[in-house]
Amino acid sequence: MTSRLHRGLMTFVCAVLVAAACGGEVSDSDTSGDSTAAPASAAPDSSEAQSGGSGGSGGSDEGTPGEGAQEAETSSAAADEPTTTLEESSAGEAENGNAAADAEAQAVPRDIPNIFDDPRDGLFDEFQATMDRGDHPFMQVDEFCTAHDPAPERVSTDRGIEADSISVVHIRQTLENLVQIGFASDVGDPREMGETFVAYVNKQCGGVRGRKIDLHTIEVDVLGDQVQELQIAACIEATEDRKAVIVLNTTGILEAAALCIVDQQQTALILNTSMPDLLMERGEGRLISSTNSAEQALRTLALDLIESGELEGKTVGVAASDAPGRYEAVETGLVDVLRANGVNVAVFDKLGCTGVPCMVGSVETVGRMLSAGVDVFFNVLNILTAPPFLNEMANQGFKPGDVQFYATTFNNQANELVSSKIVQFGGASVGELYNGAVVLDSRDIGGYRLEDYEPKAFNEMCAETYANYSPSRTRHSIESAPGEASVPYGMVTNMCSFMRMALRAIYDAGDNPTVDDVQSALLNLGAVDSNEMLPTSIRPDKTTTPDVIRTFQWEFPCTRDYEFAVPGSPDGICIYPTSEFRPIS
């Protein structure tokens, strides 16, 4: 494998694997076809319920979205299998659903707020109180969408917005191919997930104000020495050929491709990858991320530790790679903040990335850390560099308990798949050295490992909708046997929440919106539903959605149920919460 391929792969793997910390990581996939009826909603007339595809909208019943994954892209019309499922309900059932809805509408005055009562209380109820769901067709907790009147006199207004359709593109990285190099994690079928939700919207709910969602899925390989070129090509196809009004991505995307979409092509992008502040700024409100920016994650950790007094009297070491933008983000978001607040950062070194891993200068850096008496180390290294660097620390004499390690979503070190490589590639002794690392993150990583965990209403609605209406009838659950660590349950909720953000923006933009109207509506959504129903919001001065953070612990060997298996090791690792959620200051 060439150095260029190694480096490109390293960068890409570090970008995409954030999807492996989707919230509910344990899943129980049941494809037996045992499905139950989804929440009743008024089905649109069959003449208005065709899937929004390009060209002919009928499509073929042959195959499923998974079988069509060999194509470079497909319209949502390829998900015609859900069409059959959606039309299984009888006319009588639809009439009963309409009658019940009419009766409820007459019984409940519209001026009564529709506020979800979160059983967790506290800041969760405070958050829900900011979101009056009313009768909004894309804001209900128990249904993905509800039928609503089409806009009268619809006309074509802008690129991608026709009288009867609106273009949305899903760019999907083929994460399943990472199994070839040992980095695979079961994320389910994001392609089928997106197509199922769109088919449901188009057939059960009449689209958005009468416009069917014309969904195209563009698949990009994760392997090879032209990953960046392929992703930029996907950007061009999505924005120029498919005229996307909004682009969705739940499986990772490189910074160059994201910049192409939001800056060069002036198109909205919703993703779950941590991007640098500069890119967020260049997006000018068009880049929405479900995780903190790179600098924001580091800055939040630094300020949190300073406020708690955890760094008083400590000697800090930091080593960052010289990969473009990485060292600068660490310097700005972490080291400058620590030093400005009087923290002793004794060692801050740059590691060369002439090859993979980025270990040029690591022997000298570890030596300086040992001489300086470093007892705190911030792990900002990537998936391939952290294991050998920690191994070098062990080789030079650092023992378990000598150093307190800290990490965030920066370089995905809050991700169990990524951090499990510390043991897989470094061995048990390195895992024991890193044991007890403190992780600060905005997601509920490993929350299901706590005894009082309960599945969240929004997650369950998303999983049920997918199970009942997907071609595969796959049912993902938060409950599973210990050791079956995977992420499909979180992935289906991520796709569900991203799609709902897009649909809310399109709906809120009005009867005949322009692209600018949709982008403005997206930027002003306010409180939004998210994986694990955490407080998340979007506003003009805030396009990273998290409003809360939580402290977690990395443990090896894992003493909790549902450990994350480590290939080649009899023991697994796990990350689990050690604090309550608190607002991001």
C-alpha positions as CSV (number, residue, x, y, z in Angstrom):
1,M,0.0,0.0,0.0
2,T,1.5,3.3,-1.0
3,S,2.2,6.1,1.4
4,R,-0.4,8.3,-0.3
5,L,-3.0,5.5,0.0
6,H,-2.1,5.0,3.7
7,R,-2.4,8.7,4.4
8,G,-5.6,9.1,2.5
9,L,-7.1,6.0,4.2
10,M,-6.0,7.2,7.6
11,T,-7.6,10.6,7.1
12,F,-10.8,9.1,5.7
13,V,-11.2,6.4,8.4
14,C,-10.7,9.1,11.1
15,A,-13.5,11.1,9.4
16,V,-16.1,8.4,8.9
17,L,-15.9,6.3,12.0
18,V,-17.8,8.9,14.1
19,A,-20.8,7.0,12.8
20,A,-19.9,4.2,15.1
21,A,-20.9,6.2,18.1
22,C,-24.5,6.8,17.1
23,G,-26.0,6.5,20.6
24,G,-27.5,3.1,21.0
25,E,-24.6,1.0,19.9
26,V,-26.0,-2.4,20.8
27,S,-28.5,-3.8,18.3
28,D,-30.6,-6.9,17.8
29,S,-31.3,-7.2,14.1
30,D,-34.4,-9.3,13.3
31,T,-35.2,-9.8,9.6
32,S,-37.9,-12.4,10.2
33,G,-40.5,-10.2,8.7
34,D,-42.6,-10.0,11.9
35,S,-43.8,-6.5,11.6
36,T,-46.7,-4.6,13.2
37,A,-48.7,-1.7,11.9
38,A,-47.2,1.7,12.2
39,P,-49.0,4.5,14.0
40,A,-52.2,5.3,12.0
41,S,-51.9,8.2,9.6
42,A,-54.1,9.3,6.8
43,A,-52.8,7.8,3.6
44,P,-52.9,10.1,0.6
45,D,-54.9,9.1,-2.5
46,S,-53.0,6.5,-4.5
47,S,-52.8,8.9,-7.5
48,E,-50.9,11.3,-5.3
49,A,-48.8,8.7,-3.4
50,Q,-46.2,7.8,-5.9
51,S,-42.6,7.8,-4.9
52,G,-40.8,10.9,-6.0
53,G,-38.1,9.7,-8.5
54,S,-36.5,11.2,-11.5
55,G,-38.2,10.4,-14.8
56,G,-40.8,7.7,-14.3
57,S,-41.9,7.4,-10.7
58,G,-43.4,3.9,-10.8
59,G,-40.2,1.9,-10.8
60,S,-39.8,-1.9,-10.6
61,D,-40.7,-4.2,-7.7
62,E,-37.6,-6.3,-8.4
63,G,-34.9,-6.2,-5.7
64,T,-34.5,-4.1,-2.6
65,P,-32.4,-0.9,-2.0
66,G,-29.6,-3.2,-0.7
67,E,-29.6,-5.2,-3.9
68,G,-29.4,-2.0,-5.9
69,A,-26.3,-0.8,-4.0
70,Q,-24.1,-1.6,-7.0
71,E,-25.4,1.4,-8.8
72,A,-23.6,4.8,-8.3
73,E,-26.9,6.4,-7.4
74,T,-30.6,5.7,-7.4
75,S,-33.8,7.8,-6.9
76,S,-36.2,7.1,-4.1
77,A,-38.4,5.3,-6.6
78,A,-36.0,2.3,-6.2
79,A,-37.7,1.7,-2.8
80,D,-40.9,0.4,-4.3
81,E,-40.9,-2.5,-1.9
82,P,-42.0,-0.2,0.9
83,T,-44.7,1.0,-1.5
84,T,-46.3,-2.4,-1.4
85,T,-46.0,-2.5,2.4
86,L,-47.5,1.0,2.8
87,E,-50.5,0.1,0.6
88,E,-51.3,-3.1,2.6
89,S,-53.6,-1.1,4.9
90,S,-57.2,-1.2,3.8
91,A,-59.3,1.7,2.9
92,G,-61.4,1.0,6.0
93,E,-58.3,1.3,8.2
94,A,-57.4,4.6,6.6
95,E,-61.0,5.9,7.1
96,N,-60.9,4.8,10.8
97,G,-57.6,6.6,11.2
98,N,-59.0,9.8,9.7
99,A,-62.2,9.6,11.8
100,A,-60.1,9.2,15.0
101,A,-57.9,12.1,14.0
102,D,-60.9,14.3,13.2
103,A,-62.5,13.4,16.6
104,E,-59.3,14.2,18.5
105,A,-58.9,17.5,16.6
106,Q,-62.5,18.5,17.6
107,A,-61.9,17.5,21.2
108,V,-58.6,19.2,21.8
109,P,-58.4,23.0,21.3
110,R,-55.5,24.0,19.1
111,D,-54.2,26.6,21.5
112,I,-53.1,23.9,24.0
113,P,-49.3,23.4,23.5
114,N,-48.2,20.0,22.3
115,I,-45.1,19.6,24.6
116,F,-43.5,16.2,25.0
117,D,-43.1,15.2,28.6
118,D,-39.6,13.7,28.9
119,P,-39.5,11.1,31.7
120,R,-35.9,12.2,32.5
121,D,-37.2,15.6,33.7
122,G,-34.8,18.4,34.5
123,L,-33.0,19.9,31.6
124,F,-34.7,17.5,29.3
125,D,-38.1,18.8,30.1
126,E,-36.7,22.3,29.9
127,F,-35.5,21.6,26.4
128,Q,-38.8,20.0,25.3
129,A,-40.7,23.1,26.6
130,T,-38.9,25.1,23.9
131,M,-40.5,22.9,21.2
132,D,-44.2,23.3,20.8
133,R,-44.9,20.5,18.3
134,G,-48.5,21.7,17.6
135,D,-49.9,19.8,14.7
136,H,-46.7,20.1,12.6
137,P,-46.6,17.2,10.2
138,F,-42.8,16.6,10.8
139,M,-42.5,17.2,14.6
140,Q,-44.6,14.5,16.2
141,V,-42.9,12.0,18.5
142,D,-45.1,9.0,17.8
143,E,-45.2,9.3,14.0
144,F,-42.5,10.1,11.4
145,C,-44.9,12.3,9.6
146,T,-48.6,13.0,9.2
147,A,-50.7,13.7,6.1
148,H,-51.4,17.3,5.4
149,D,-53.0,19.4,2.7
150,P,-50.9,20.1,-0.4
151,A,-50.1,23.6,-1.3
152,P,-52.4,25.1,-3.9
153,E,-51.0,26.4,-7.2
154,R,-47.6,24.9,-6.8
155,V,-45.0,26.0,-9.3
156,S,-41.3,25.4,-10.1
157,T,-39.3,28.0,-8.2
158,D,-35.6,27.2,-8.2
159,R,-33.0,24.5,-9.0
160,G,-34.2,21.2,-7.6
161,I,-37.7,22.6,-6.7
162,E,-40.3,21.6,-9.2
163,A,-44.1,22.0,-8.9
164,D,-44.5,18.4,-7.7
165,S,-41.1,17.4,-6.4
166,I,-38.0,18.6,-4.5
167,S,-34.5,17.1,-4.8
168,V,-32.7,15.7,-1.7
169,V,-29.4,13.7,-2.0
170,H,-27.9,11.2,0.4
171,I,-24.1,10.7,0.0
172,R,-23.2,7.4,1.5
173,Q,-19.8,6.0,2.2
174,T,-19.6,2.2,1.8
175,L,-18.4,1.6,5.3
176,E,-19.0,-2.2,4.9
177,N,-15.9,-2.3,2.7
178,L,-13.7,-1.3,5.7
179,V,-14.0,-5.0,6.9
180,Q,-11.1,-5.7,4.4
181,I,-8.7,-3.7,6.6
182,G,-10.2,-4.5,10.0
183,F,-12.1,-1.3,10.7
184,A,-15.6,-2.4,9.9
185,S,-18.5,-1.9,12.2
186,D,-22.1,-3.0,11.4
187,V,-24.0,0.2,10.8
188,G,-27.0,-1.5,9.1
189,D,-28.1,-0.3,5.7
190,P,-28.2,3.5,5.6
191,R,-29.2,3.5,1.9
192,E,-32.4,1.5,2.7
193,M,-33.0,3.6,5.8
194,G,-33.1,6.8,3.8
195,E,-35.2,5.4,1.0
196,T,-37.7,3.9,3.5
197,F,-38.3,7.2,5.3
198,V,-38.7,9.0,2.0
199,A,-41.1,6.3,0.6
200,Y,-43.1,6.7,3.9
201,V,-43.3,10.5,3.5
202,N,-44.3,10.3,-0.1
203,K,-47.0,7.6,0.3
204,Q,-48.3,8.1,3.8
205,C,-48.1,11.8,4.1
206,G,-48.4,13.2,0.6
207,G,-44.8,14.4,0.5
208,V,-44.2,18.0,1.8
209,R,-47.0,20.3,1.0
210,G,-47.8,18.1,-2.0
211,R,-44.2,18.0,-3.3
212,K,-42.8,14.4,-3.3
213,I,-39.2,14.0,-2.1
214,D,-37.0,13.0,-5.0
215,L,-34.2,11.2,-3.2
216,H,-31.0,10.1,-4.8
217,T,-28.4,8.0,-3.1
218,I,-24.8,8.5,-4.3
219,E,-22.4,5.8,-3.0
220,V,-18.7,6.5,-2.6
221,D,-16.1,3.8,-1.9
222,V,-14.1,4.2,1.2
223,L,-11.0,2.4,-0.1
224,G,-8.4,3.3,-2.7
225,D,-6.0,6.2,-3.3
226,Q,-8.7,8.5,-4.8
227,V,-11.2,8.7,-2.0
228,Q,-11.1,12.5,-1.9
229,E,-11.5,12.8,-5.7
230,L,-14.5,10.5,-5.5
231,Q,-16.1,12.5,-2.8
232,I,-15.7,15.7,-4.6
233,A,-17.2,14.1,-7.7
234,A,-20.1,13.1,-5.5
235,C,-20.5,16.7,-4.5
236,I,-20.7,17.8,-8.1
237,E,-23.2,15.1,-9.0
238,A,-25.3,15.9,-6.0
239,T,-25.4,19.7,-6.6
240,E,-25.1,20.2,-10.3
241,D,-26.6,17.0,-11.8
242,R,-29.2,16.2,-9.2
243,K,-29.7,19.8,-8.1
244,A,-29.9,18.9,-4.4
245,V,-31.7,21.4,-2.2
246,I,-30.3,19.6,0.8
247,V,-27.5,16.9,1.1
248,L,-27.5,14.4,3.9
249,N,-24.5,12.4,5.2
250,T,-24.5,10.0,8.2
251,T,-21.5,7.9,7.2
252,G,-18.7,10.4,7.2
253,I,-17.3,12.8,4.6
254,L,-14.0,14.5,4.1
255,E,-13.5,18.2,4.7
256,A,-12.8,18.9,1.0
257,A,-16.1,17.4,-0.1
258,A,-18.0,19.2,2.6
259,L,-16.4,22.5,1.6
260,C,-17.3,21.7,-2.1
261,I,-21.0,21.3,-1.1
262,V,-21.5,24.2,1.3
263,D,-19.1,26.8,0.0
264,Q,-18.4,26.2,-3.7
265,Q,-21.9,24.9,-4.5
266,Q,-23.8,26.9,-1.9
267,T,-25.9,23.9,-0.8
268,A,-27.1,22.9,2.6
269,L,-25.4,19.8,4.2
270,I,-26.5,17.9,7.3
271,L,-23.8,15.6,8.7
272,N,-22.5,14.0,11.8
273,T,-18.8,14.6,11.3
274,S,-16.8,17.0,13.5
275,M,-15.5,19.8,11.2
276,P,-13.0,22.6,12.0
277,D,-14.3,26.0,12.9
278,L,-13.0,27.5,9.7
279,L,-15.1,25.2,7.5
280,M,-18.2,25.8,9.7
281,E,-17.7,29.5,9.2
282,R,-17.2,29.2,5.4
283,G,-20.5,27.3,5.3
284,E,-22.3,30.5,6.2
285,G,-25.1,28.6,7.9
286,R,-25.4,25.9,5.3
287,L,-23.3,23.3,7.2
288,I,-25.3,21.6,10.0
289,S,-23.4,19.1,12.2
290,S,-24.8,16.9,14.9
291,T,-21.5,17.0,16.8
292,N,-19.3,19.7,18.1
293,S,-16.7,21.3,15.8
294,A,-13.1,20.1,16.2
295,E,-12.0,23.2,18.2
296,Q,-15.2,23.4,20.1
297,A,-14.9,19.8,21.4
298,L,-11.3,20.5,22.6
299,R,-12.1,24.0,24.0
300,T,-15.2,22.6,25.9
301,L,-13.0,19.9,27.5
302,A,-10.3,22.3,28.5
303,L,-12.7,24.8,30.1
304,D,-14.6,22.0,31.8
305,L,-11.4,20.6,33.4
306,I,-10.2,24.1,34.4
307,E,-13.5,25.0,36.0
308,S,-13.5,21.7,38.0
309,G,-9.9,22.2,39.2
310,E,-8.9,18.9,37.8
311,L,-5.7,20.3,36.2
312,E,-4.4,22.3,39.3
313,G,-0.8,21.3,39.9
314,K,-0.8,19.0,36.9
315,T,1.8,18.8,34.2
316,V,0.3,18.4,30.7
317,G,1.6,16.7,27.6
318,V,0.0,17.1,24.1
319,A,1.2,15.5,20.8
320,A,-0.6,16.3,17.6
321,S,0.0,15.2,14.0
322,D,1.1,17.5,11.3
323,A,-1.9,16.5,9.1
324,P,-3.4,19.6,7.5
325,G,-5.5,21.5,10.0
326,R,-5.1,19.0,12.8
327,Y,-2.2,20.6,14.7
328,E,-3.6,24.1,14.3
329,A,-7.0,23.0,15.7
330,V,-5.3,21.4,18.7
331,E,-3.3,24.5,19.3
332,T,-6.2,26.9,19.0
333,G,-8.9,24.8,20.7
334,L,-6.9,23.2,23.5
335,V,-3.3,24.3,24.1
336,D,-3.9,28.1,23.9
337,V,-6.9,27.8,26.1
338,L,-5.0,25.8,28.7
339,R,-2.0,28.1,28.8
340,A,-4.2,31.2,28.9
341,N,-5.8,29.8,32.1
342,G,-2.4,29.1,33.8
343,V,-2.2,25.4,33.1
344,N,1.3,24.0,32.8
345,V,1.5,22.5,29.3
346,A,5.1,21.3,29.5
347,V,5.2,19.4,26.2
348,F,3.3,20.3,23.0
349,D,4.9,18.6,20.0
350,K,4.1,18.0,16.4
351,L,4.4,14.4,15.1
352,G,5.3,13.9,11.4
353,C,3.0,12.0,9.1
354,T,5.5,11.1,6.3
355,G,4.0,7.6,6.6
356,V,1.4,5.9,8.7
357,P,1.1,6.1,11.6
358,C,2.2,9.6,12.4
359,M,5.2,8.7,14.5
360,V,8.0,10.9,13.3
361,G,9.5,12.4,16.5
362,S,7.4,10.3,18.9
363,V,10.4,8.8,20.7
364,E,11.8,12.2,21.5
365,T,8.4,13.5,22.5
366,V,7.7,10.7,24.9
367,G,11.2,11.2,26.4
368,R,10.5,14.9,27.0
369,M,7.2,13.9,28.6
370,L,8.9,11.5,30.9
371,S,11.6,14.0,31.9
372,A,9.0,16.8,32.5
373,G,7.0,14.5,34.8
374,V,3.8,14.7,32.6
375,D,0.9,13.3,34.5
376,V,-1.9,14.4,32.2
377,F,-2.1,13.6,28.4
378,F,-4.7,14.7,26.0
379,N,-5.2,12.0,23.3
380,V,-5.8,14.0,20.1
381,L,-4.2,11.3,17.9
382,N,-5.8,9.4,15.1
383,I,-6.9,5.8,15.0
384,L,-3.6,4.5,13.7
385,T,-1.2,6.7,15.7
386,A,-2.7,6.5,19.2
387,P,-1.8,2.7,19.8
388,P,1.9,2.9,18.9
389,F,2.3,6.2,20.6
390,L,0.9,4.8,23.9
391,N,3.0,1.7,23.4
392,E,6.1,4.0,23.2
393,M,5.0,5.6,26.5
394,A,4.8,2.1,28.1
395,N,8.2,1.1,26.6
396,Q,9.9,4.2,28.1
397,G,8.5,3.5,31.6
398,F,5.0,5.0,32.0
399,K,3.0,2.7,34.2
400,P,-0.8,2.4,34.7
401,G,-1.9,5.2,37.0
402,D,1.0,7.5,36.2
403,V,-1.0,9.5,33.6
404,Q,-4.6,10.6,33.4
405,F,-5.7,10.5,29.8
406,Y,-8.4,12.7,28.3
407,A,-10.2,12.5,25.0
408,T,-13.1,14.0,23.0
409,T,-14.7,13.4,19.6
410,F,-11.6,15.0,18.1
411,N,-10.1,12.3,15.8
412,N,-13.0,10.2,17.0
413,Q,-11.3,9.0,20.2
414,A,-14.8,9.1,21.9
415,N,-15.8,6.3,19.4
416,E,-15.6,2.8,20.7
417,L,-14.5,1.3,17.4
418,V,-11.7,3.8,17.1
419,S,-10.6,3.6,20.8
420,S,-10.8,-0.3,20.8
421,K,-7.8,-0.2,18.4
422,I,-5.7,0.9,21.3
423,V,-5.9,-2.6,22.6
424,Q,-6.1,-4.4,19.3
425,F,-3.0,-2.8,17.9
426,G,-1.2,-1.9,21.2
427,G,-1.9,-4.9,23.3
428,A,-3.3,-5.5,26.8
429,S,-0.5,-3.6,28.5
430,V,-1.3,-0.4,26.5
431,G,-5.0,-0.9,27.3
432,E,-4.1,-1.1,31.0
433,L,-2.1,2.1,30.7
434,Y,-5.0,3.9,29.0
435,N,-7.6,2.4,31.4
436,G,-9.6,5.1,33.2
437,A,-9.3,7.7,30.4
438,V,-11.9,10.4,30.8
439,V,-13.9,11.3,27.7
440,L,-16.1,14.4,27.2
441,D,-18.7,14.2,24.5
442,S,-22.1,15.5,23.6
443,R,-23.6,12.1,22.7
444,D,-24.9,9.4,25.0
445,I,-22.1,7.0,24.4
446,G,-22.7,3.7,26.2
447,G,-25.7,5.2,28.1
448,Y,-27.5,1.9,27.5
449,R,-24.9,0.3,29.9
450,L,-26.5,2.0,32.9
451,E,-29.0,0.0,34.8
452,D,-31.8,2.7,34.6
453,Y,-31.5,3.1,30.8
454,E,-34.8,3.3,28.9
455,P,-35.1,3.5,25.1
456,K,-36.2,6.9,24.0
457,A,-39.6,7.6,22.3
458,F,-38.1,9.2,19.2
459,N,-35.6,6.4,18.7
460,E,-38.3,3.8,19.1
461,M,-40.6,5.5,16.6
462,C,-37.8,5.7,14.0
463,A,-36.9,2.0,14.5
464,E,-40.5,0.9,14.3
465,T,-41.1,2.9,11.1
466,Y,-38.1,1.4,9.5
467,A,-38.9,-2.1,10.7
468,N,-42.5,-1.9,9.5
469,Y,-41.9,-0.3,6.1
470,S,-38.4,-1.2,4.9
471,P,-38.1,-3.9,2.2
472,S,-35.9,-6.0,4.5
473,R,-38.3,-5.6,7.5
474,T,-35.2,-5.3,9.6
475,R,-35.9,-4.5,13.3
476,H,-33.1,-2.9,15.2
477,S,-33.4,-2.8,19.0
478,I,-31.4,-1.3,21.8
479,E,-31.6,-4.6,23.7
480,S,-29.2,-7.4,22.8
481,A,-26.9,-10.1,24.3
482,P,-23.7,-8.8,25.9
483,G,-20.8,-8.6,23.4
484,E,-22.9,-7.8,20.3
485,A,-21.7,-4.2,20.1
486,S,-23.0,-2.6,16.9
487,V,-24.6,0.6,15.8
488,P,-27.6,0.1,13.4
489,Y,-30.1,1.2,16.1
490,G,-28.2,4.5,16.4
491,M,-27.7,4.8,12.6
492,V,-31.4,4.4,11.8
493,T,-32.2,7.1,14.4
494,N,-29.5,9.4,12.9
495,M,-31.0,9.0,9.4
496,C,-34.4,9.5,10.8
497,S,-33.5,12.8,12.6
498,F,-31.5,14.1,9.7
499,M,-34.3,13.5,7.3
500,R,-36.8,15.1,9.7
501,M,-34.6,18.2,9.9
502,A,-34.6,18.5,6.1
503,L,-38.4,17.9,5.9
504,R,-39.1,20.4,8.6
505,A,-37.0,23.0,6.8
506,I,-38.8,22.3,3.5
507,Y,-42.2,22.5,5.1
508,D,-41.4,25.6,7.1
509,A,-40.1,27.4,3.9
510,G,-43.7,27.7,2.6
511,D,-45.9,26.7,-0.3
512,N,-43.5,27.8,-3.1
513,P,-40.1,28.1,-1.6
514,T,-36.8,29.0,-3.2
515,V,-33.5,27.3,-2.2
516,D,-32.7,30.4,-0.1
517,D,-36.0,30.0,1.7
518,V,-35.2,26.4,2.6
519,Q,-31.8,27.2,3.8
520,S,-33.1,30.0,5.9
521,A,-35.8,27.8,7.4
522,L,-33.1,25.1,8.2
523,L,-31.0,27.7,10.0
524,N,-33.9,28.8,12.1
525,L,-35.4,25.4,13.1
526,G,-34.6,26.0,16.8
527,A,-35.0,22.9,18.9
528,V,-34.7,19.6,16.9
529,D,-35.3,15.9,17.6
530,S,-32.1,13.9,17.8
531,N,-30.6,10.5,18.6
532,E,-31.4,9.7,22.3
533,M,-33.6,12.8,22.4
534,L,-30.8,15.0,23.7
535,P,-31.2,18.8,23.9
536,T,-30.1,19.9,20.4
537,S,-30.9,23.0,18.4
538,I,-30.0,25.1,15.3
539,R,-30.0,28.8,15.1
540,P,-28.2,31.4,12.9
541,D,-25.3,31.7,15.3
542,K,-25.2,27.9,16.1
543,T,-24.9,25.3,13.4
544,T,-23.5,22.5,15.6
545,T,-26.6,21.0,17.2
546,P,-25.5,19.8,20.7
547,D,-26.6,21.8,23.7
548,V,-25.3,19.4,26.4
549,I,-22.2,17.4,27.3
550,R,-21.5,14.5,29.6
551,T,-18.4,12.9,31.1
552,F,-17.6,9.2,30.3
553,Q,-15.0,6.7,31.3
554,W,-13.0,4.4,28.9
555,E,-12.4,1.0,30.5
556,F,-10.3,-2.0,29.8
557,P,-11.0,-4.7,30.6
558,C,-14.7,-3.7,30.5
559,T,-16.6,-4.6,33.7
560,R,-20.0,-3.6,32.2
561,D,-22.5,-5.5,30.1
562,Y,-22.4,-5.1,26.4
563,E,-18.7,-4.8,26.1
564,F,-17.2,-3.7,22.8
565,A,-15.3,-6.8,21.5
566,V,-11.6,-6.4,20.6
567,P,-10.4,-8.7,17.8
568,G,-7.6,-10.9,19.1
569,S,-8.2,-10.1,22.8
570,P,-10.3,-12.2,25.3
571,D,-11.4,-8.9,26.9
572,G,-13.4,-6.0,25.5
573,I,-13.4,-2.2,26.1
574,C,-16.3,0.0,26.9
575,I,-17.2,3.7,27.4
576,Y,-19.9,4.5,29.8
577,P,-21.3,7.7,31.5
578,T,-20.0,8.8,34.8
579,S,-21.9,12.1,35.1
580,E,-25.3,13.6,34.3
581,F,-25.7,15.7,31.2
582,R,-25.1,19.4,31.7
583,P,-25.4,22.5,29.4
584,I,-22.4,23.3,27.2
585,S,-21.1,26.6,28.7
